[in-house]
Amino acid sequence: MIFSRLISLFIFANLYSADRFVRKYFYDMAADAVLDAVVLCSDRKISNRMKLTAMFPEMNPSMDSYRIGTLLELARSIAIKLAEQNLRVRVCVQGSMGVGIFTGVPKQLNGVHTLLQRMDWQSGPGEENEGMVGDYVNFGFVGKDHVVNSSGSDGEAGATKQDDVFLILCPQNMVGLESSIIGNLAEMVDAAGDRPVILLNPDLTDKISSQGQQSVRGRQQRLDFANSFKTIFQFQNIYYSGTSYFPILGSVVKLGPLEPWVAHQRRDLVDDAGEVYLPVYSSENTPENEILIKTFQS
């Protein structure tokens, strides 16, 4: 049934900051979708190149409601969900890009690598996830050098165990730099082989650069590479216009790798009791904006 697993969202997505139960609701949905996708990938039913888009207000870097802690908490929930299935996860953030003095890290990712390691993973002695970090969850940057393969045999001193899944946070190009994240990312994907590589909120579009490197040379190859990553989960709000972020008109949701795309329209409950998201459109392909607007207006 095409409307299987549809959700009626009684949430306050217009509020900032969101209640903890609202955040956990999103985290659990995304983590479940990732685990389903990893299982399907191991059965060779879907590609190992995956992307996950979570763009509710606290995850949208173009809005003043953006909260870096929400990104970190989502990454932690996904990593722990996989680690609980005895999968070794490497959570990666892109490092500095550019040449010479023209180097930098995207503003959205500034300090994220350090914060990931300092946040509470409940991995200390006697805690719920004792020993998880350093064994089943590790951290790295984007590049082939951060793909760990098995070496030695079990029990042998100095033996290492390979990463099973790679979770890459918000890989993106930067305005003004004559370098693209695509190169490092492509090398990492090749080094990972058939292991799942999951991009969380990627932005692999070309950006303006002084010498046009991101606009001309190799553009089609970069587009093909970016399009090779297939959506396994998406929750993205729809707004009345590109310059106004509130109120929210609705959302486009894909709950899992084999689930349909479903558009939900936001409606207010009586007596200011909150809001509800009702399914109004479903498709096996990504719905176009024009179709969504017509559906919401009908």
Order of alpha helices (4+ residues) and beta strands (2+ residues): alpha-beta-alpha-beta-beta-beta-alpha-beta-beta-alpha-beta-alpha-beta-beta-beta-beta-alpha
